[in-house]
């Protein structure tokens, strides 16, 4: 999610007066924010329950730490290296069994 859209969503979830104004007429409120066009088209279709649900889900879902394996590019390369070594070991073992 774009950070600007995230700020709007968090404000909708935390500020009831702002949310009332937004859900009454989303167009003028969206004009106040610098929201990307791709998000701007989808935001008027949100309802209050969806915003509350998304805010709660964002609060509950743990953030991925910098140490997480998905953030480490070398792990992706290591998987390929191990797979290639495994294939080479299989071919060598297969050839040595055929010649014996």
RAFENPE-V689194 format. One record per backbone hydrogen bond with DSSP energy under -0.5 kcal/mol. NH is the residue of the N-H (numbers start at 1). CO is the residue of the C=O. Records with the same first field share a line. If there is no record, write none. Layout:
NH = CO, CO
This chain:
6 = 2
7 = 3
8 = 4
9 = 5
10 = 6
11 = 7
12 = 8
13 = 9
14 = 10
15 = 11
16 = 14
19 = 15
20 = 16
21 = 17
22 = 18
23 = 19
24 = 20
25 = 21
29 = 25
30 = 26
31 = 27
32 = 28, 29
33 = 30
35 = 33
39 = 36
40 = 36
41 = 37
42 = 38, 39
43 = 39
44 = 40
45 = 42
46 = 43
51 = 47
52 = 48
53 = 49
54 = 50
55 = 51
56 = 52
57 = 53
58 = 54
59 = 55
60 = 56
61 = 57
65 = 63
68 = 65
71 = 68
72 = 69
73 = 71
75 = 72
76 = 72, 73
77 = 73
78 = 74
79 = 75
80 = 76
81 = 77
82 = 78
83 = 79
84 = 80
85 = 81
86 = 82
87 = 83
88 = 84
89 = 85
90 = 86
91 = 87
92 = 88
93 = 89
94 = 90
95 = 91
96 = 92
97 = 93
98 = 94
99 = 95
100 = 96
